[in-house]
């Protein structure tokens, strides 16, 4: 499209899918703020297969790494390096206001894996604290997590960290049953209070505890939410 194919960069993977519905999974160039304005286009991984496709990979953290997702509103790493080399990165804020669905996948070398899905009612990739954001249509393939959310009548998204001065040592963010206390996300304390799917905080002198880590997966009351780094984790939007 356009002179010398100048107008072929879309805003996201779902925009590509809507215009070219038969494309396979792959790496594509996107420009969320529009061609010729703001930041330049960059490359991302597009999942064109799962649930009718159109998923844009906006964050990934390799097994054994930590801290990439501690501030959801921050931009970490290089999107193109993440797409081509699998490097750690988070750049969901580049797509602020331009998505409705979120998917989180996790796995490790021992063969364990899981996934969850929800629709957002507020901006997820923001540099603010909000410990009880309602989400819609929550789904997970983890039976324990699914049971908790069903019993509670729904889920909430907890974002407990804000760069640079709010750095909870236990939980940076989490998906929890909607009847859980808001205080069970962030500084959970010695009892590791709360249950759901958690991303741990990180070691820092200003944190409420001296622990840190990455995706903790599905954890119950009394189980650690921080100092966990054995999951490879990906965040997708659509």
Secondary structure, 3 states (H helix, E strand, C coil): CCHHHCCCCECCHHHHHHHCCCCCCEEEEECCCCCCCCCCCEEEEEECCHHHCCEEEEEEECCCCCCCCCCCCCCECCHHHHHHHCCCEECHHHHCCCCCEEEEEEECCCCCEEEEEEEECCCCCCCCCEEEEEEEEEEECCHHHHHHHHHHCCEEEEECCECCCECCCCEEEEEEECCCCHHHCCCCCCCCCCCEEEEECCCCCCCCCCCCCCEEEEECCCCCCCCCCCCEEEEEEC
